[in-house]
Amino acid sequence: MLTAAGLRLEEGGSHTKVYRGDTFVAVVSRQREISERIVREIEKQTGVQLRR
């Protein structure tokens, strides 16, 4: 969903960094499931709706 919204992802050690162009936007932890609170933070930071 993030890449479809035009964001670029870079894999780090245990996190994925999210960029809009060359501007850093967010860090996403790589886990099987992400808590609802973290999903809301990612949505706020990226401007992309992840929940349906």
MDTraj code that builds the backbone (N, CA, C; nanometers):
import mdtraj as md
import numpy as np

residues = "MET LEU THR ALA ALA GLY LEU ARG LEU GLU GLU GLY GLY SER HIS THR LYS VAL TYR ARG GLY ASP THR PHE VAL ALA VAL VAL SER ARG GLN ARG GLU ILE SER GLU ARG ILE VAL ARG GLU ILE GLU LYS GLN THR GLY VAL GLN LEU ARG ARG".split()
xyz = np.array([
    [0.0808, -0.1199, 0.0000],
    [0.0000, 0.0000, 0.0000],
    [0.0850, 0.1261, 0.0000],
    [0.1950, 0.1223, 0.0743],
    [0.2781, 0.2426, 0.0824],
    [0.3449, 0.2724, -0.0514],
    [0.3951, 0.1687, -0.1186],
    [0.4595, 0.1925, -0.2478],
    [0.3579, 0.2346, -0.3527],
    [0.2355, 0.1822, -0.3440],
    [0.1299, 0.2218, -0.4376],
    [0.0945, 0.3697, -0.4198],
    [0.1203, 0.4232, -0.3001],
    [0.0924, 0.5641, -0.2720],
    [0.2112, 0.6529, -0.3101],
    [0.3142, 0.5931, -0.3729],
    [0.4280, 0.6712, -0.4187],
    [0.5399, 0.6848, -0.3178],
    [0.5354, 0.6055, -0.2112],
    [0.6409, 0.6110, -0.1106],
    [0.7474, 0.5065, -0.1435],
    [0.8709, 0.5354, -0.1059],
    [0.9832, 0.4448, -0.1311],
    [1.0232, 0.3800, 0.0006],
    [1.0509, 0.2496, -0.0032],
    [1.0884, 0.1745, 0.1159],
    [1.2345, 0.1339, 0.1066],
    [1.3077, 0.1474, 0.2179],
    [1.4459, 0.1008, 0.2275],
    [1.4554, 0.0090, 0.3471],
    [1.5058, -0.1115, 0.3237],
    [1.5177, -0.2090, 0.4310],
    [1.6396, -0.1782, 0.5165],
    [1.6199, -0.1789, 0.6483],
    [1.7278, -0.1604, 0.7439],
    [1.7486, -0.2902, 0.8195],
    [1.8133, -0.2849, 0.9341],
    [1.8390, -0.4047, 1.0131],
    [1.7120, -0.4752, 1.0559],
    [1.6302, -0.4110, 1.1370],
    [1.5054, -0.4725, 1.1830],
    [1.3854, -0.3825, 1.1538],
    [1.4079, -0.2783, 1.0754],
    [1.3016, -0.1841, 1.0416],
    [1.3049, -0.1521, 0.8927],
    [1.1949, -0.1000, 0.8435],
    [1.1876, -0.0507, 0.7070],
    [1.1698, 0.1001, 0.7145],
    [1.2542, 0.1738, 0.6441],
    [1.2461, 0.3197, 0.6424],
    [1.1601, 0.3613, 0.5239],
    [1.0724, 0.4581, 0.5458],
    [0.9797, 0.5048, 0.4437],
    [1.0170, 0.6470, 0.4026],
    [1.0254, 0.6697, 0.2721],
    [1.0613, 0.8006, 0.2181],
    [0.9580, 0.8459, 0.1166],
    [0.9347, 0.9745, 0.1121],
    [0.8550, 1.0373, 0.0060],
    [0.9556, 1.1184, -0.0734],
    [0.9916, 1.0674, -0.1911],
    [1.1016, 1.1279, -0.2656],
    [1.2290, 1.1051, -0.1870],
    [1.3006, 1.2121, -0.1541],
    [1.4218, 1.2014, -0.0727],
    [1.3972, 1.2365, 0.0728],
    [1.2717, 1.2648, 0.1085],
    [1.2367, 1.3066, 0.2440],
    [1.1957, 1.1871, 0.3287],
    [1.2629, 1.1705, 0.4428],
    [1.2290, 1.0638, 0.5369],
    [1.0909, 1.0886, 0.5953],
    [1.0087, 0.9825, 0.6023],
    [0.8716, 0.9974, 0.6510],
    [0.8470, 0.9158, 0.7774],
    [0.8896, 0.7887, 0.7806],
    [0.8561, 0.7026, 0.8944],
    [0.9481, 0.5818, 0.8995],
    [0.9458, 0.5138, 1.0159],
    [1.0136, 0.3859, 1.0336],
    [0.9072, 0.2837, 1.0695],
    [0.9091, 0.1698, 1.0002],
    [0.8116, 0.0646, 1.0253],
    [0.8865, -0.0590, 1.0738],
    [0.8494, -0.1085, 1.1905],
    [0.9094, -0.2286, 1.2461],
    [0.8646, -0.3497, 1.1652],
    [0.9564, -0.4408, 1.1390],
    [0.9213, -0.5628, 1.0658],
    [0.8749, -0.6689, 1.1645],
    [0.7444, -0.6900, 1.1681],
    [0.6835, -0.7901, 1.2554],
    [0.5712, -0.8561, 1.1779],
    [0.5308, -0.9732, 1.2226],
    [0.4179, -1.0399, 1.1566],
    [0.2905, -0.9580, 1.1740],
    [0.2709, -0.9059, 1.2938],
    [0.1540, -0.8232, 1.3215],
    [0.1995, -0.6954, 1.3906],
    [0.1405, -0.5852, 1.3494],
    [0.1721, -0.4551, 1.4078],
    [0.0494, -0.4095, 1.4849],
    [0.0708, -0.3579, 1.6057],
    [-0.0414, -0.3164, 1.6895],
    [-0.1200, -0.2031, 1.6226],
    [-0.2441, -0.1916, 1.6611],
    [-0.3331, -0.0881, 1.6057],
    [-0.2771, 0.0514, 1.6299],
    [-0.2155, 0.0731, 1.7443],
    [-0.1566, 0.2032, 1.7779],
    [-0.0451, 0.2374, 1.6792],
    [0.0385, 0.1418, 1.6464],
    [0.1480, 0.1645, 1.5521],
    [0.0934, 0.1898, 1.4120],
    [-0.0108, 0.1171, 1.3726],
    [-0.0735, 0.1383, 1.2415],
    [-0.1252, 0.2812, 1.2315],
    [-0.1895, 0.3307, 1.3367],
    [-0.2399, 0.4689, 1.3363],
    [-0.1260, 0.5695, 1.3220],
    [-0.0124, 0.5426, 1.3882],
    [0.1036, 0.6320, 1.3786],
    [0.1605, 0.6313, 1.2366],
    [0.1696, 0.5140, 1.1759],
    [0.2202, 0.5043, 1.0386],
    [0.1275, 0.5800, 0.9442],
    [-0.0033, 0.5642, 0.9629],
    [-0.1005, 0.6360, 0.8799],
    [-0.0830, 0.7868, 0.8945],
    [-0.0638, 0.8321, 1.0183],
    [-0.0490, 0.9751, 1.0447],
    [0.0797, 1.0281, 0.9807],
    [0.1879, 0.9527, 0.9933],
    [0.3172, 0.9977, 0.9422],
    [0.3221, 0.9966, 0.7893],
    [0.2570, 0.8981, 0.7273],
    [0.2669, 0.8836, 0.5812],
    [0.1507, 0.9462, 0.5053],
    [0.0369, 0.9651, 0.5729],
    [-0.0810, 1.0165, 0.5056],
    [-0.1523, 0.9099, 0.4222],
    [-0.1190, 0.7833, 0.4445],
    [-0.1768, 0.6720, 0.3697],
    [-0.2671, 0.5917, 0.4631],
    [-0.3901, 0.5648, 0.4216],
    [-0.4818, 0.4846, 0.5022],
    [-0.4496, 0.3370, 0.4829],
    [-0.4107, 0.2695, 0.5905],
    [-0.3726, 0.1283, 0.5838],
    [-0.4866, 0.0368, 0.6257],
    [-0.5722, 0.0837, 0.7146],
    [-0.6847, 0.0021, 0.7628],
    [-0.8028, 0.0201, 0.6690],
    [-0.8825, -0.0828, 0.6578],
    [-1.0031, -0.0748, 0.5737],
    [-1.1255, -0.0766, 0.6585],
])
top = md.Topology()
chain = top.add_chain()
for i, resn in enumerate(residues, 1):
    res = top.add_residue(resn, chain, resSeq=i)
    for name in ("N", "CA", "C"):
        top.add_atom(name, md.element.get_by_symbol(name[0]), res)
traj = md.Trajectory(xyz[None], top)
